[in-house]
Amino acid sequence: MQSLASRKASEKILTSLTESDSSLIGGSADLAGSNNTKTKNQKIIEPNNFKGNYIHYGVREHAMCGIMNGIALHSNLIPYGGTFLIFSDYCKPSIRLSALMQQRVIYVMTHDSIGLGEDGPTHQPIEQLSGLRSIPNLNVFRPADTTETYECWQIALENLNTPSVLALTRQNLEPIRKEFIKVNKSSFGAYEIFRSNKDINLAIFASGSEVSLALEVSHKLAIEKIYSKVVSVPCQELFEQQSTEYKNKTLNEVDFAITIEAGSTGSWHKFVQKKGLNFGIDEFGKSAPYKEIYKYFGLTAENISKKTKNLIKN
């Protein structure tokens, strides 16, 4: 399986879906080329020609999301619309109403972190993921690779009473799972993807592009005889819905835990049950190539491994 940005993986999924499913109606707030929300199978709805299934909303995020609510309320269509995650602030009232009204509206929000790079702090989302996660009855998905992106789309389409946010990357992601299986693992919200030893003393929780970083950290710590499990967390809301037994097994197996996400740490403190660290960003971003920004904010395997080692050894 190739390295692929999750926004591109989403486009592949939509291409397949729009070839066979006439109930999907897509759109974007003037960012179709960046959000990858328009497929070759879709036709644009134009004045005096309403036979299409794709809407160019213009630079109107708030209006787009309000219109999608209306489509969901008054038809059997499944609306999805795209913008950058940073612009979810313009969409917030309508997203909240989607959740309140229990409507199946799908928000495709790309450029999900400082990983977008040179566009700078005005376009780099920091607090947006934590803010969206605070809305009741809203599933916020941040898939780690193509497989998880497929799974998150499946959940979003099948959940009739809950809107979804798909937070997708601009940058390519290495596959963390090499093949599809019958069980949709993302439906658990959080699940173990790697264990460096049968007996471990650390849990590493991460989402999206940082899952690959978590795996790198786990391998580095194993050299120091600090063994860990890596848990991918594509959807915190779905994890909260799991059984007490499943959550305890995931969270409380060991005393030490760390979390990694290139954004606000606000929604991650609950994953550190006893002793641990939250690696994230609680200030505005910077303008630079994305790998340099990750290094600036300490989101590197070297820095995280060093601080985690000190935590456990001391």
HUQUIGI-V980336 format. One record per pair of residues at least 4 apart in sequence whose ideal C-beta (glycine too) atoms are under 7 Angstrom apart, sorted by the first residue. I is the first residue (numbers start at 1). J is the second residue. D is the distance in whole Angstrom. If there is no record, write none. Layout:
BEGIN
i = {I/I}
j = {J/J}
d = {D/D}
END
This chain:
BEGIN
i = {1/1/1/3/3/3/4/4/4/4/4/5/5/5/5/5/6/6/6/6/6/6/7/7/7/7/7/7/7/8/8/9/9/9/10/10/10/10/10/10/10/11/11/11/12/13/13/13/13/14/14/14/15/15/15/15/17/17/18/18/18/18/19/23/23/23/24/24/24/25/25/25/25/26/26/26/26/26/26/27/27/27/27/27/27/28/28/28/28/28/28/28/28/29/29/29/29/29/29/29/29/30/30/31/31/31/31/32/32/32/34/35/35/35/35/37/37/37/38/38/42/42/42/43/43/43/43/44/44/44/45/45/45/45/46/57/57/57/60/61/61/61/61/61/62/62/62/62/63/64/64/65/65/65/65/65/66/66/67/68/68/68/68/69/69/69/69/69/69/70/71/71/71/72/72/72/72/73/73/78/78/79/80/80/81/81/82/82/83/83/84/84/84/84/85/85/85/85/85/85/85/86/86/86/86/87/88/88/88/88/89/91/91/92/93/94/95/95/95/95/95/96/96/97/98/98/98/99/99/99/99/99/102/102/102/103/104/104/104/105/106/106/106/107/107/107/108/108/109/109/109/109/110/110/111/111/111/112/112/112/112/112/112/113/113/113/113/113/114/114/114/114/114/114/114/115/115/115/115/115/115/116/116/116/116/117/117/117/117/118/118/118/119/119/120/120/120/121/121/121/121/124/125/125/126/126/126/126/126/127/127/128/129/129/129/129/129/129/129/130/130/130/130/132/132/132/133/133/133/133/137/138/138/138/138/139/139/139/139/139/139/140/140/140/140/140/141/141/141/141/141/141/141/142/142/142/142/143/143/143/143/143/143/144/144/144/144/144/144/144/144/145/145/145/145/146/146/147/147/147/147/148/148/148/149/150/151/151/151/151/152/152/152/152/153/154/154/155/155/155/155/156/156/159/167/169/169/169/171/171/173/173/174/176/176/176/176/176/185/186/186/187/188/188/188/189/189/189/189/189/189/189/189/190/190/190/190/190/190/191/191/192/192/193/193/194/194/194/194/195/195/196/196/196/196/197/199/200/200/200/200/201/201/201/201/201/202/202/202/202/202/202/202/202/203/203/203/203/203/203/204/204/204/204/204/204/204/204/205/205/205/205/205/206/206/206/206/206/206/206/206/206/207/207/207/207/209/210/210/210/210/211/211/212/213/213/213/213/214/214/214/215/215/216/216/217/217/217/217/218/218/218/220/220/221/221/221/221/221/222/222/224/226/226/231/233/235/236/236/242/242/243/244/245/246/247/248/249/251/251/252/255/255/256/256/256/256/257/257/257/257/258/258/258/258/259/259/259/259/259/260/260/260/261/261/262/262/262/262/263/263/264/264/264/265/265/265/265/268/268/269/272/272/275/277/277/277/279/279/279/281/281/285/286/286/288/288/290/291/292/293/294/294/295/298/300/301/302/303/304/305/306/307/308/309/310}
j = {146/175/178/172/173/174/8/9/146/172/173/169/170/171/172/173/10/143/149/168/169/173/11/35/36/110/168/169/170/12/36/13/146/149/14/36/108/149/153/166/168/15/36/39/16/17/149/150/153/18/37/39/19/39/40/41/21/24/24/39/41/42/41/76/77/78/53/78/80/53/71/77/79/37/38/42/53/54/80/37/54/55/57/64/81/32/35/37/38/57/81/82/83/57/58/59/60/61/64/81/83/58/59/35/82/83/84/37/38/82/110/82/83/108/110/80/82/108/42/54/52/53/54/51/52/53/54/52/54/56/50/52/54/55/52/63/64/81/64/65/83/87/90/91/66/90/91/94/67/68/81/69/81/91/94/95/70/94/71/72/79/81/105/73/94/97/98/103/105/74/75/77/79/79/103/104/105/101/103/104/157/105/106/108/107/108/108/110/87/109/109/110/111/123/109/110/111/112/125/128/167/123/124/125/128/91/92/109/128/132/128/95/107/96/97/98/99/107/135/138/163/100/135/101/103/105/163/135/136/137/138/163/137/161/162/163/159/160/163/163/156/164/166/164/165/166/166/168/165/166/167/168/168/170/116/123/170/125/142/167/168/169/208/124/125/209/262/263/124/262/281/285/290/293/294/169/170/171/209/262/290/123/124/170/290/288/289/290/293/287/288/289/123/124/124/285/287/284/285/286/287/285/129/263/263/264/281/284/285/131/264/132/133/140/142/167/263/264/267/134/264/266/267/138/140/165/140/236/237/267/162/162/163/165/237/159/162/164/235/237/238/165/167/235/236/237/152/164/165/166/167/234/235/167/207/208/234/148/149/152/186/208/234/148/173/176/207/208/211/232/234/173/175/176/177/150/175/151/175/177/180/152/186/234/153/154/155/184/185/186/156/166/186/234/157/158/184/159/184/186/187/164/166/164/208/173/208/209/209/290/209/212/212/193/211/212/215/232/191/234/235/238/238/239/242/233/235/236/237/238/239/240/242/205/231/232/233/239/250/231/232/229/231/230/232/215/218/229/230/200/229/218/222/227/228/227/227/227/228/229/254/226/227/254/256/312/221/226/228/254/256/257/308/312/228/229/231/253/254/257/214/217/218/228/230/231/258/260/231/233/257/259/271/210/211/213/214/232/233/259/260/261/211/233/234/261/262/214/260/261/262/215/232/216/217/260/299/301/218/230/260/219/230/220/301/221/301/304/305/222/228/230/301/305/226/228/305/308/309/226/227/309/309/312/250/239/239/240/267/246/247/247/248/249/250/251/252/253/271/273/273/274/275/275/276/311/312/271/272/273/276/276/277/279/308/268/271/272/278/279/279/299/304/268/280/280/281/294/299/280/281/280/281/282/269/278/280/282/278/280/278/276/278/311/307/308/311/298/299/304/285/297/293/293/296/292/293/294/295/296/297/299/300/300/303/304/305/306/307/308/309/310/311/312/313/314}
d = {6/4/6/4/7/5/5/5/5/6/7/5/6/6/5/7/6/5/5/4/5/6/7/7/5/4/4/6/7/7/6/7/4/4/6/6/6/6/7/7/6/6/4/7/7/6/7/6/5/6/7/5/7/4/7/7/5/6/6/5/4/6/5/6/5/5/7/5/7/5/6/5/5/5/6/6/7/5/5/7/6/4/5/6/4/4/5/5/7/7/6/4/7/5/7/6/6/5/5/7/4/6/5/5/6/6/7/6/4/7/6/3/7/6/5/7/4/5/6/5/7/5/4/7/4/6/7/5/5/6/6/4/7/5/7/6/4/7/6/7/5/5/4/5/6/5/6/7/6/6/5/7/7/4/3/6/7/5/6/6/4/5/5/6/6/6/6/6/6/6/6/5/4/6/4/6/5/7/6/6/7/6/4/6/7/7/4/7/5/6/7/6/5/6/4/7/6/5/4/5/5/5/7/5/6/7/7/6/5/6/7/5/7/6/7/6/7/6/7/7/7/6/6/6/5/4/4/5/6/4/4/6/7/4/7/6/7/5/7/4/5/5/7/7/5/7/5/7/6/7/5/7/5/6/4/7/5/6/7/4/6/6/6/7/6/7/4/6/5/5/7/5/6/5/7/6/6/5/6/6/5/6/6/5/7/7/5/4/7/6/7/7/4/7/7/7/3/4/4/6/7/3/7/6/6/6/6/6/6/6/5/6/6/7/7/6/5/7/7/7/4/4/4/6/5/6/5/6/7/5/5/7/6/7/7/7/6/5/6/5/6/5/7/7/7/6/4/6/7/5/7/6/5/4/4/4/6/3/4/5/7/7/5/5/7/5/7/6/4/5/7/5/5/5/6/7/6/7/7/4/6/6/5/5/6/7/7/5/7/4/6/6/5/6/6/6/6/6/7/6/6/4/7/7/7/6/7/5/7/6/6/7/5/6/6/6/7/7/5/4/6/6/7/7/6/7/5/6/7/3/3/7/6/7/5/7/4/4/6/7/6/5/5/5/5/6/6/7/4/6/5/5/4/5/6/4/7/5/5/5/6/7/6/5/6/7/7/6/4/6/5/7/7/7/7/6/6/6/5/4/5/6/6/5/5/7/6/7/5/5/7/5/5/4/5/7/4/7/7/7/4/6/7/5/6/5/7/6/4/5/6/7/5/7/6/6/7/6/6/5/5/7/6/6/4/6/5/5/5/6/5/5/5/4/4/6/6/6/7/7/6/6/6/6/6/7/7/7/6/4/5/7/6/6/6/6/5/6/7/5/6/5/6/5/6/7/6/6/5/6/4/5/5/6/6/4/5/7/5/7/5/7/7/6/5/7/6/7/6/6/6/6/7/6/7/4/4/6/5/7/6/4/6/7/6/7/6/7/6/6/7/5/7/5/6/4/5/6/7/6/6/4/6/5/4/7/6/6/6/6/6/7/6/6/6/6}
END
